[in-house]
Amino acid sequence: MLSYAVIQACGKQYWIEPGRFYDFDKLPFKVGDTFTLNNILLMNKDGDVHLGRPFLDSEFSIDVKVIRH
């Protein structure tokens, strides 16, 4: 299970944790849409840390849902 990740989105870097809410700018999605974050710089899965160069391979991704604008 994901403990945390550092991702790049909207020209910024974010520390992402499960169950938290994040504000991203200028994404072309509607409320209720889901999308995948795949510009992952670092991912920690239960103490198993993966570091990208600069990004991790396509096998690593994070699915998120738009809850409001």
ROLO-177746 format. One record per residue (C-alpha): residue in one letter; x negated, y negated, z negated; residue number from 1. Coordinates in pm, whole numbers, plus 50000, padded with zeros to 5 digits. Layout:
N
gumi residuo = A	X = X	Y = Y	Z = Z	num = NUM
...
This chain:
69
gumi residuo = M	X = 50000	Y = 50000	Z = 50000	num = 1
gumi residuo = L	X = 49883	Y = 49648	Z = 50078	num = 2
gumi residuo = S	X = 49730	Y = 49466	Z = 49780	num = 3
gumi residuo = Y	X = 49643	Y = 49149	Z = 49973	num = 4
gumi residuo = A	X = 49519	Y = 49028	Z = 50309	num = 5
gumi residuo = V	X = 49362	Y = 48718	Z = 50457	num = 6
gumi residuo = I	X = 49520	Y = 48632	Z = 50792	num = 7
gumi residuo = Q	X = 49501	Y = 48358	Z = 51051	num = 8
gumi residuo = A	X = 49830	Y = 48202	Z = 51164	num = 9
gumi residuo = C	X = 49923	Y = 47860	Z = 51302	num = 10
gumi residuo = G	X = 49558	Y = 47752	Z = 51306	num = 11
gumi residuo = K	X = 49514	Y = 47815	Z = 50931	num = 12
gumi residuo = Q	X = 49402	Y = 48097	Z = 50706	num = 13
gumi residuo = Y	X = 49639	Y = 48242	Z = 50445	num = 14
gumi residuo = W	X = 49598	Y = 48479	Z = 50150	num = 15
gumi residuo = I	X = 49899	Y = 48713	Z = 50186	num = 16
gumi residuo = E	X = 50048	Y = 48936	Z = 49915	num = 17
gumi residuo = P	X = 50355	Y = 49164	Z = 49929	num = 18
gumi residuo = G	X = 50679	Y = 49014	Z = 49799	num = 19
gumi residuo = R	X = 50563	Y = 48652	Z = 49833	num = 20
gumi residuo = F	X = 50698	Y = 48375	Z = 50056	num = 21
gumi residuo = Y	X = 50483	Y = 48172	Z = 50295	num = 22
gumi residuo = D	X = 50537	Y = 47862	Z = 50509	num = 23
gumi residuo = F	X = 50411	Y = 47886	Z = 50866	num = 24
gumi residuo = D	X = 50433	Y = 47597	Z = 51110	num = 25
gumi residuo = K	X = 50580	Y = 47601	Z = 51460	num = 26
gumi residuo = L	X = 50666	Y = 47967	Z = 51512	num = 27
gumi residuo = P	X = 50926	Y = 48041	Z = 51783	num = 28
gumi residuo = F	X = 51149	Y = 48269	Z = 51574	num = 29
gumi residuo = K	X = 51501	Y = 48248	Z = 51436	num = 30
gumi residuo = V	X = 51617	Y = 48324	Z = 51082	num = 31
gumi residuo = G	X = 51641	Y = 48702	Z = 51045	num = 32
gumi residuo = D	X = 51379	Y = 48776	Z = 51313	num = 33
gumi residuo = T	X = 51086	Y = 48999	Z = 51226	num = 34
gumi residuo = F	X = 50742	Y = 48972	Z = 51379	num = 35
gumi residuo = T	X = 50395	Y = 49115	Z = 51331	num = 36
gumi residuo = L	X = 50089	Y = 48935	Z = 51204	num = 37
gumi residuo = N	X = 49785	Y = 49090	Z = 51368	num = 38
gumi residuo = N	X = 49511	Y = 48826	Z = 51328	num = 39
gumi residuo = I	X = 49393	Y = 48987	Z = 51007	num = 40
gumi residuo = L	X = 49052	Y = 48879	Z = 50878	num = 41
gumi residuo = L	X = 49045	Y = 49095	Z = 50565	num = 42
gumi residuo = M	X = 49278	Y = 49357	Z = 50418	num = 43
gumi residuo = N	X = 49274	Y = 49526	Z = 50078	num = 44
gumi residuo = K	X = 49479	Y = 49844	Z = 50055	num = 45
gumi residuo = D	X = 49467	Y = 49969	Z = 49694	num = 46
gumi residuo = G	X = 49098	Y = 49881	Z = 49656	num = 47
gumi residuo = D	X = 48997	Y = 49996	Z = 50005	num = 48
gumi residuo = V	X = 48874	Y = 49669	Z = 50160	num = 49
gumi residuo = H	X = 48852	Y = 49629	Z = 50539	num = 50
gumi residuo = L	X = 48667	Y = 49331	Z = 50687	num = 51
gumi residuo = G	X = 48721	Y = 49214	Z = 51045	num = 52
gumi residuo = R	X = 48465	Y = 49070	Z = 51284	num = 53
gumi residuo = P	X = 48642	Y = 48831	Z = 51312	num = 54
gumi residuo = F	X = 48971	Y = 49028	Z = 51318	num = 55
gumi residuo = L	X = 49054	Y = 49386	Z = 51225	num = 56
gumi residuo = D	X = 49147	Y = 49638	Z = 51495	num = 57
gumi residuo = S	X = 49503	Y = 49668	Z = 51622	num = 58
gumi residuo = E	X = 49570	Y = 49957	Z = 51380	num = 59
gumi residuo = F	X = 49602	Y = 49694	Z = 51105	num = 60
gumi residuo = S	X = 49911	Y = 49473	Z = 51107	num = 61
gumi residuo = I	X = 50160	Y = 49310	Z = 50872	num = 62
gumi residuo = D	X = 50533	Y = 49297	Z = 50948	num = 63
gumi residuo = V	X = 50713	Y = 48986	Z = 50821	num = 64
gumi residuo = K	X = 51069	Y = 48848	Z = 50832	num = 65
gumi residuo = V	X = 51184	Y = 48487	Z = 50881	num = 66
gumi residuo = I	X = 51410	Y = 48396	Z = 50589	num = 67
gumi residuo = R	X = 51460	Y = 48024	Z = 50657	num = 68
gumi residuo = H	X = 51336	Y = 47719	Z = 50845	num = 69
